[in-house]
Amino acid sequence: MEKFELAIVGGGPAGLTCAYVASKLGVQTIVLERGNSPGTKTVSGGLLYTHVLKHIFPNFWEEGFFERVIERYLLTFLSKDRATSLDFFDTTMSKPPYNAVSVLRSKLDRWLASRAQEAGAFIATGVRVDELLKENGKVVGLKSGSDEIRCDIVVVCDGINSLVSKSSGVLKEWKGRQLGIGVKQVLRLDKNKIEERFLLKERGGVEYTFLGFPEGVEGGGFLYTNYDSLSLGLILNMESVVKQKVEMWKVLEDFKSHPFVSRLVEGAEVEEYSTCLVAEGGLEMVPTLYSNGYLLAGSAAGLVLNTGFNLRGMDFAIASGAIAGEVAAQAIKRKEFSSNFLSIYEKKLKESFVLRDLKRYSRYPAFFSNERLYSAYPRLVNEFLHGAYFVDGSDKGHLYDIMKSAMRDKVSAIGVLKDLVEAMRAI
């Protein structure tokens, strides 16, 4: 039976950052990761908003863990054979410490693991943790098969489908309304073609967010440029997927075949496939984050935020992991592992952007459940602009008349007004 001061379940961004911070503070730390090495259990990636890194890893931009610096953002409304994009470009976002970088988790997790190990953490790979070990109402370690690992405090960071928390009764099952299903392909494409196609300079990157595909299904698509590949996928609400009987892999292929999207990925070869669950419930789905002897961090705690313009999970994971590492170190120094003492973890999260932003955007999940956002409005935008640009010699009237025609059978003026009111309430 081994004994550590701190045991961390999960070698992702939250767990590895927790290990790095705690180890730097002198805590004897072990990370237990199911994969053969950090990053091997996931081929996911996305945008990492870098504000969180500069406080933990100064001069992080000198490291090689990221793919491209995102300096161009596009919001694209899709309908059957049309697309309208809002295109934002900002050169200030390409200067250190940047705004966001595209990452592949396999590379990011390896980098975080190396930093944690340099700080003194021990990372045990290929280890499946089955449940929390409890005695007298306190978590005192972990069970892995017939083995036990004793520790003073446990931080659970094993992802949105946290098997350890659920099997131990710490976490209840999420509701379908609170989850999204993500499906993604990494598409290999020559770096020079990427830069030419997306109007990028060396190491510059672009992010696309798509609305309106598949029509009427809550969610949307994304495309990120990596160094020599593209990340393309969809995140759709689980309840909406089940209700409309969506086949995720089929709809991804249909998405790739859309006349606008197909031009973006032309010539790229599929390198990886992945699926994952994504937290979409906002503040409502955040459970109790602490109790006697343990803390929850990262997506295992539902700490993910979707604002429509940003899907933020990794910066929340890194921040919550860092705070968990600090609190664990304080608890170990004082030999105080009660729920009452560990409540400072939640207090610190409320003082940070993590729970502050989740509270600020707490109305967003309800607003995003409006089906018209994924059907009527994308078609309305595209049909209006088609009417404005298309010239065939007929009398099509003023822009007001074109708008009335585009709105016909899609949404009423009263419906638009109601949705605007709901949008104002949400923001």
VEXDREN-2710 file (C-alpha; in Angstrom, 1 decimal):
% VEXDREN-2710
k/r/px/py/pz
1/MET/0.0/0.0/0.0
2/GLU/1.5/3.3/-1.2
3/LYS/1.1/6.6/0.6
4/PHE/1.2/10.1/-1.0
5/GLU/0.2/13.5/0.2
6/LEU/-1.9/14.3/-2.9
7/ALA/-3.4/11.9/-5.4
8/ILE/-4.8/13.3/-8.7
9/VAL/-7.2/11.3/-10.9
10/GLY/-6.7/12.1/-14.6
11/GLY/-3.7/13.4/-16.6
12/GLY/-5.4/16.1/-18.6
13/PRO/-5.0/19.9/-18.4
14/ALA/-6.7/20.2/-15.0
15/GLY/-4.9/17.2/-13.3
16/LEU/-1.5/18.0/-14.7
17/THR/-1.7/21.7/-13.8
18/CYS/-2.8/20.8/-10.3
19/ALA/0.2/18.4/-10.0
20/TYR/2.6/21.1/-11.3
21/VAL/1.3/23.8/-8.8
22/ALA/1.2/21.4/-5.8
23/SER/4.6/20.0/-6.5
24/LYS/6.1/23.4/-6.8
25/LEU/4.7/24.1/-3.3
26/GLY/6.5/21.0/-2.0
27/VAL/3.6/18.5/-2.0
28/GLN/4.4/14.8/-2.6
29/THR/2.1/14.3/-5.6
30/ILE/1.0/11.3/-7.8
31/VAL/-1.1/11.6/-11.0
32/LEU/-3.0/8.5/-12.0
33/GLU/-3.7/8.4/-15.8
34/ARG/-5.6/5.6/-17.7
35/GLY/-3.7/6.1/-20.9
36/ASN/-0.2/4.8/-21.7
37/SER/0.9/8.4/-21.4
38/PRO/-0.8/11.7/-21.0
39/GLY/-2.7/12.7/-24.1
40/THR/-3.0/9.1/-25.5
41/LYS/-6.6/8.7/-24.4
42/THR/-7.7/11.7/-26.4
43/VAL/-7.2/13.1/-29.9
44/SER/-9.2/16.1/-29.1
45/GLY/-8.0/19.7/-29.3
46/GLY/-9.4/23.1/-29.9
47/LEU/-8.7/26.7/-28.8
48/LEU/-6.9/27.4/-25.6
49/TYR/-7.4/30.9/-24.4
50/THR/-3.9/31.8/-23.1
51/HIS/-4.7/34.4/-20.4
52/VAL/-4.7/31.6/-17.9
53/LEU/-1.2/30.4/-18.9
54/LYS/0.8/33.6/-18.4
55/HIS/0.2/33.5/-14.6
56/ILE/1.3/29.9/-14.2
57/PHE/3.9/29.4/-17.0
58/PRO/5.6/32.7/-17.7
59/ASN/6.9/33.0/-21.3
60/PHE/4.8/30.0/-22.3
61/TRP/4.8/31.3/-25.9
62/GLU/8.5/30.2/-26.2
63/GLU/7.4/26.6/-25.8
64/GLY/6.4/24.4/-28.7
65/PHE/3.2/22.8/-27.4
66/PHE/0.7/24.8/-29.6
67/GLU/-0.2/24.7/-33.3
68/ARG/-1.1/28.2/-34.4
69/VAL/-1.9/31.6/-33.0
70/ILE/-5.5/32.5/-33.7
71/GLU/-5.8/36.0/-35.2
72/ARG/-8.9/35.6/-37.4
73/TYR/-12.4/34.5/-36.2
74/LEU/-15.4/33.8/-38.4
75/LEU/-19.0/33.2/-37.5
76/THR/-20.7/31.5/-40.5
77/PHE/-24.4/31.0/-41.0
78/LEU/-25.1/27.9/-43.2
79/SER/-28.2/26.9/-45.1
80/LYS/-28.6/24.3/-47.9
81/ASP/-26.3/25.8/-50.5
82/ARG/-25.5/29.2/-49.1
83/ALA/-23.2/30.7/-46.4
84/THR/-22.8/34.1/-44.8
85/SER/-19.7/34.9/-42.6
86/LEU/-18.9/37.6/-40.1
87/ASP/-15.2/37.9/-40.4
88/PHE/-13.0/39.4/-37.6
89/PHE/-9.3/39.9/-38.0
90/ASP/-7.0/41.5/-35.3
91/THR/-3.2/41.6/-35.6
92/THR/-2.9/42.5/-31.9
93/MET/-4.0/38.9/-31.0
94/SER/-1.0/37.5/-32.8
95/LYS/1.4/39.2/-30.3
96/PRO/2.5/37.4/-27.1
97/PRO/0.9/36.5/-24.8
98/TYR/-1.8/36.1/-27.5
99/ASN/-5.5/35.7/-27.1
100/ALA/-5.9/32.0/-28.2
101/VAL/-3.9/29.2/-29.7
102/SER/-5.0/26.1/-31.4
103/VAL/-3.8/22.9/-29.7
104/LEU/-3.9/19.2/-30.1
105/ARG/-4.3/17.6/-26.7
106/SER/-1.8/14.9/-27.3
107/LYS/1.0/17.5/-27.6
108/LEU/-0.4/19.9/-25.0
109/ASP/-0.8/17.1/-22.4
110/ARG/2.7/15.8/-22.9
111/TRP/4.1/19.4/-22.4
112/LEU/2.0/19.8/-19.2
113/ALA/3.2/16.4/-18.0
114/SER/6.8/17.3/-18.5
115/ARG/6.4/20.5/-16.5
116/ALA/4.7/18.6/-13.7
117/GLN/7.5/16.0/-13.6
118/GLU/10.1/18.7/-13.6
119/ALA/8.4/20.2/-10.5
120/GLY/8.6/16.8/-8.8
121/ALA/5.2/15.1/-9.5
122/PHE/5.1/11.3/-10.1
123/ILE/2.9/10.3/-13.1
124/ALA/1.6/6.7/-13.1
125/THR/0.2/5.7/-16.5
126/GLY/-1.9/2.8/-17.6
127/VAL/-3.7/2.9/-14.2
128/ARG/-7.5/2.8/-14.0
129/VAL/-8.9/4.2/-10.8
130/ASP/-12.2/2.5/-9.9
131/GLU/-13.4/4.5/-6.9
132/LEU/-12.6/6.7/-4.0
133/LEU/-11.5/5.0/-0.7
134/LYS/-13.5/6.3/2.2
135/GLU/-13.2/5.9/6.0
136/ASN/-15.4/7.6/8.6
137/GLY/-17.0/9.9/6.0
138/LYS/-13.6/11.1/4.6
139/VAL/-11.9/10.3/1.4
140/VAL/-8.5/8.8/2.3
141/GLY/-7.3/7.4/-1.0
142/LEU/-8.2/5.5/-4.2
143/LYS/-8.9/2.0/-5.2
144/SER/-7.5/0.5/-8.4
145/GLY/-8.5/-3.1/-8.8
146/SER/-7.2/-4.9/-5.7
147/ASP/-4.7/-2.1/-5.0
148/GLU/-5.2/0.9/-2.7
149/ILE/-3.3/4.2/-2.8
150/ARG/-3.5/6.1/0.4
151/CYS/-3.3/9.9/0.5
152/ASP/-4.2/13.0/2.5
153/ILE/-6.3/14.5/-0.2
154/VAL/-7.7/13.5/-3.7
155/VAL/-8.3/15.9/-6.6
156/VAL/-10.6/14.3/-9.2
157/CYS/-10.0/15.5/-12.8
158/ASP/-11.0/12.6/-15.0
159/GLY/-13.2/14.4/-17.4
160/ILE/-16.9/15.1/-18.1
161/ASN/-17.8/11.4/-17.8
162/SER/-16.1/11.1/-14.4
163/LEU/-16.4/7.4/-13.6
164/VAL/-14.6/7.8/-10.3
165/SER/-17.0/10.4/-9.0
166/LYS/-20.1/8.6/-10.2
167/SER/-19.0/5.1/-8.9
168/SER/-18.3/6.7/-5.5
169/GLY/-21.7/8.5/-5.4
170/VAL/-20.0/11.9/-5.4
171/LEU/-21.5/12.9/-8.7
172/LYS/-24.9/12.2/-10.1
173/GLU/-25.6/11.4/-13.8
174/TRP/-25.8/14.5/-16.0
175/LYS/-29.1/15.2/-17.8
176/GLY/-29.2/14.9/-21.6
177/ARG/-30.1/18.6/-21.8
178/GLN/-26.8/19.5/-20.1
179/LEU/-24.5/17.5/-22.5
180/GLY/-23.3/17.9/-26.1
181/ILE/-22.0/15.2/-28.3
182/GLY/-18.8/16.2/-30.1
183/VAL/-17.5/14.5/-33.3
184/LYS/-14.3/15.6/-35.0
185/GLN/-11.8/14.8/-37.7
186/VAL/-8.2/15.9/-37.8
187/LEU/-7.5/16.4/-41.5
188/ARG/-3.9/16.5/-42.7
189/LEU/-3.1/19.4/-45.1
190/ASP/0.2/20.9/-46.1
191/LYS/1.1/24.0/-44.0
192/ASN/1.7/26.2/-47.1
193/LYS/-1.8/25.3/-48.5
194/ILE/-3.3/26.1/-45.1
195/GLU/-1.7/29.5/-45.0
196/GLU/-2.6/30.3/-48.7
197/ARG/-6.2/29.1/-48.3
198/PHE/-6.9/30.9/-45.1
199/LEU/-4.9/34.1/-45.8
200/LEU/-2.4/33.4/-43.0
201/LYS/1.2/34.2/-42.3
202/GLU/3.7/31.9/-40.6
203/ARG/2.1/30.4/-37.4
204/GLY/-1.1/32.5/-37.8
205/GLY/-4.4/30.7/-37.4
206/VAL/-8.1/31.0/-38.0
207/GLU/-11.3/29.7/-36.2
208/TYR/-14.6/29.1/-37.9
209/THR/-17.9/28.7/-35.9
210/PHE/-20.8/27.5/-37.9
211/LEU/-24.6/27.8/-37.2
212/GLY/-27.4/26.3/-39.2
213/PHE/-26.0/22.8/-39.9
214/PRO/-27.6/20.4/-39.4
215/GLU/-30.7/22.5/-39.8
216/GLY/-32.9/22.6/-36.7
217/VAL/-30.5/20.6/-34.5
218/GLU/-29.2/22.5/-31.4
219/GLY/-25.5/23.1/-31.8
220/GLY/-23.0/23.9/-34.5
221/GLY/-19.8/23.2/-36.3
222/PHE/-16.2/24.4/-35.9
223/LEU/-13.0/24.5/-37.9
224/TYR/-9.5/25.3/-36.4
225/THR/-6.3/25.5/-38.3
226/ASN/-3.4/23.5/-36.8
227/TYR/0.2/23.8/-38.0
228/ASP/-0.2/21.2/-40.8
229/SER/-3.8/19.9/-40.3
230/LEU/-7.3/21.1/-39.8
231/SER/-9.7/20.2/-36.9
232/LEU/-13.2/20.0/-38.2
233/GLY/-16.3/18.9/-36.3
234/LEU/-19.7/19.4/-34.8
235/ILE/-21.0/19.7/-31.2
236/LEU/-24.7/19.0/-31.0
237/ASN/-26.9/18.9/-27.9
238/MET/-27.6/15.3/-26.8
239/GLU/-31.3/15.8/-26.2
240/SER/-31.7/17.4/-29.6
241/VAL/-29.7/14.6/-31.2
242/VAL/-31.8/11.9/-29.6
243/LYS/-35.1/13.7/-30.4
244/GLN/-34.2/14.1/-34.1
245/LYS/-32.5/10.8/-34.5
246/VAL/-29.2/12.3/-35.7
247/GLU/-26.4/9.9/-36.8
248/MET/-23.3/11.8/-35.7
249/TRP/-20.8/10.3/-38.2
250/LYS/-23.2/10.6/-41.1
251/VAL/-24.0/14.2/-40.3
252/LEU/-20.3/15.0/-40.1
253/GLU/-19.8/13.7/-43.6
254/ASP/-22.7/15.7/-44.8
255/PHE/-21.2/18.8/-43.1
256/LYS/-17.9/18.2/-44.9
257/SER/-19.9/18.0/-48.2
258/HIS/-21.6/21.3/-47.8
259/PRO/-20.5/23.5/-50.8
260/PHE/-18.9/26.1/-48.5
261/VAL/-17.2/23.7/-46.1
262/SER/-15.9/21.4/-48.8
263/ARG/-13.9/24.2/-50.3
264/LEU/-12.2/24.8/-46.9
265/VAL/-11.1/21.1/-46.5
266/GLU/-10.5/20.3/-50.2
267/GLY/-7.5/18.0/-50.6
268/ALA/-7.1/17.3/-46.9
269/GLU/-6.8/13.6/-45.8
270/VAL/-8.4/12.2/-42.7
271/GLU/-5.8/11.4/-40.0
272/GLU/-7.9/11.0/-36.8
273/TYR/-11.5/10.6/-35.7
274/SER/-12.8/11.3/-32.2
275/THR/-16.0/11.6/-30.3
276/CYS/-16.5/13.1/-26.8
277/LEU/-19.1/14.5/-24.4
278/VAL/-19.1/18.3/-23.8
279/ALA/-20.6/20.1/-20.8
280/GLU/-23.3/22.5/-21.9
281/GLY/-25.3/23.2/-18.8
282/GLY/-23.3/26.1/-17.6
283/LEU/-23.5/27.1/-13.9
284/GLU/-26.6/24.9/-13.4
285/MET/-24.7/21.7/-13.9
286/VAL/-21.8/22.5/-11.5
287/PRO/-22.0/20.0/-8.6
288/THR/-20.6/20.3/-5.1
289/LEU/-16.9/20.9/-5.7
290/TYR/-15.5/19.7/-2.4
291/SER/-16.1/17.5/0.6
292/ASN/-14.0/15.8/3.3
293/GLY/-10.7/14.9/1.7
294/TYR/-11.4/15.6/-2.0
295/LEU/-11.9/18.3/-4.6
296/LEU/-13.4/18.3/-8.2
297/ALA/-11.7/20.2/-11.0
298/GLY/-12.0/20.7/-14.8
299/SER/-14.8/19.2/-16.8
300/ALA/-15.3/16.5/-14.2
301/ALA/-16.9/19.5/-12.3
302/GLY/-18.8/20.7/-15.3
303/LEU/-16.5/23.8/-15.6
304/VAL/-17.1/24.5/-19.3
305/LEU/-18.6/27.7/-20.8
306/ASN/-20.2/28.2/-24.3
307/THR/-20.9/31.8/-25.1
308/GLY/-21.7/31.2/-28.8
309/PHE/-18.5/33.1/-29.8
310/ASN/-16.2/31.1/-27.4
311/LEU/-16.2/27.5/-26.3
312/ARG/-14.1/27.5/-23.2
313/GLY/-13.0/24.4/-21.4
314/MET/-9.3/24.1/-21.3
315/ASP/-8.7/27.5/-19.7
316/PHE/-11.3/26.7/-17.0
317/ALA/-9.6/23.3/-16.5
318/ILE/-6.1/24.8/-16.1
319/ALA/-7.4/27.5/-13.8
320/SER/-9.4/25.2/-11.6
321/GLY/-6.5/22.7/-11.5
322/ALA/-4.1/25.4/-10.4
323/ILE/-6.5/26.6/-7.6
324/ALA/-7.0/23.0/-6.5
325/GLY/-3.3/22.5/-6.3
326/GLU/-2.9/25.6/-4.1
327/VAL/-5.7/24.6/-1.8
328/ALA/-4.4/21.0/-1.5
329/ALA/-1.0/22.4/-0.5
330/GLN/-2.6/24.6/2.1
331/ALA/-4.6/21.7/3.5
332/ILE/-1.6/19.4/3.7
333/LYS/0.5/22.1/5.4
334/ARG/-2.2/22.6/8.1
335/LYS/-3.2/18.9/8.2
336/GLU/-6.8/20.1/7.7
337/PHE/-8.9/18.1/5.2
338/SER/-12.4/18.8/6.4
339/SER/-15.2/20.0/4.1
340/ASN/-15.3/23.2/6.1
341/PHE/-11.6/24.0/5.3
342/LEU/-11.7/22.8/1.7
343/SER/-14.6/25.2/1.1
344/ILE/-12.0/27.8/0.4
345/TYR/-11.6/26.1/-3.0
346/GLU/-15.0/27.2/-4.1
347/LYS/-14.4/30.6/-2.6
348/LYS/-11.3/31.0/-4.7
349/LEU/-13.1/29.8/-7.8
350/LYS/-15.7/32.4/-7.3
351/GLU/-13.0/35.1/-7.0
352/SER/-11.5/33.9/-10.2
353/PHE/-12.9/34.1/-13.7
354/VAL/-14.1/30.5/-13.6
355/LEU/-17.3/30.7/-11.5
356/ARG/-17.5/34.4/-12.1
357/ASP/-17.9/33.9/-15.9
358/LEU/-20.2/30.9/-15.4
359/LYS/-22.5/33.1/-13.3
360/ARG/-22.3/36.0/-15.7
361/TYR/-23.4/33.7/-18.6
362/SER/-25.8/31.6/-16.6
363/ARG/-28.8/32.5/-18.8
364/TYR/-27.0/31.4/-22.0
365/PRO/-27.9/27.7/-22.0
366/ALA/-31.6/28.5/-21.9
367/PHE/-31.3/31.0/-24.7
368/PHE/-29.3/28.6/-26.9
369/SER/-32.1/26.0/-26.6
370/ASN/-34.2/28.2/-29.1
371/GLU/-34.6/26.0/-32.2
372/ARG/-34.9/29.1/-34.5
373/LEU/-31.2/29.9/-33.9
374/TYR/-30.3/26.7/-35.8
375/SER/-32.9/26.9/-38.6
376/ALA/-35.0/30.0/-39.3
377/TYR/-32.3/32.6/-38.6
378/PRO/-29.4/31.1/-40.7
379/ARG/-31.8/30.7/-43.6
380/LEU/-33.2/34.2/-43.1
381/VAL/-29.7/35.8/-43.2
382/ASN/-28.8/33.8/-46.3
383/GLU/-32.0/34.4/-48.2
384/PHE/-32.0/38.1/-47.4
385/LEU/-28.5/38.5/-48.7
386/HIS/-29.3/36.4/-51.8
387/GLY/-32.2/38.7/-52.5
388/ALA/-30.0/41.8/-52.0
389/TYR/-27.1/40.6/-54.3
390/PHE/-29.0/38.6/-56.9
391/VAL/-30.0/40.6/-60.0
392/ASP/-32.3/39.2/-62.7
393/GLY/-34.1/42.3/-63.9
394/SER/-37.2/41.7/-61.9
395/ASP/-38.8/44.2/-59.6
396/LYS/-37.7/42.9/-56.2
397/GLY/-38.4/46.1/-54.2
398/HIS/-36.4/47.8/-51.5
399/LEU/-34.3/46.0/-48.8
400/TYR/-37.4/46.1/-46.5
401/ASP/-39.4/44.2/-49.1
402/ILE/-36.5/41.7/-49.5
403/MET/-36.4/41.2/-45.7
404/LYS/-40.2/40.6/-45.6
405/SER/-39.9/38.0/-48.3
406/ALA/-37.0/36.3/-46.6
407/MET/-38.9/36.2/-43.3
408/ARG/-42.0/34.6/-44.9
409/ASP/-42.7/31.1/-43.4
410/LYS/-39.6/31.3/-41.2
411/VAL/-40.3/33.6/-38.3
412/SER/-42.8/36.4/-37.6
413/ALA/-41.9/39.9/-36.6
414/ILE/-43.4/39.2/-33.2
415/GLY/-41.2/36.0/-33.0
416/VAL/-38.1/38.1/-33.8
417/LEU/-39.0/40.6/-31.1
418/LYS/-39.5/37.9/-28.5
419/ASP/-36.1/36.4/-29.4
420/LEU/-34.4/39.8/-29.2
421/VAL/-35.9/40.3/-25.7
422/GLU/-34.7/36.8/-24.6
423/ALA/-31.2/37.6/-26.1
424/MET/-31.1/40.9/-24.1
425/ARG/-32.1/39.0/-20.9
426/ALA/-29.3/36.5/-21.5
427/ILE/-26.6/39.1/-22.0
END
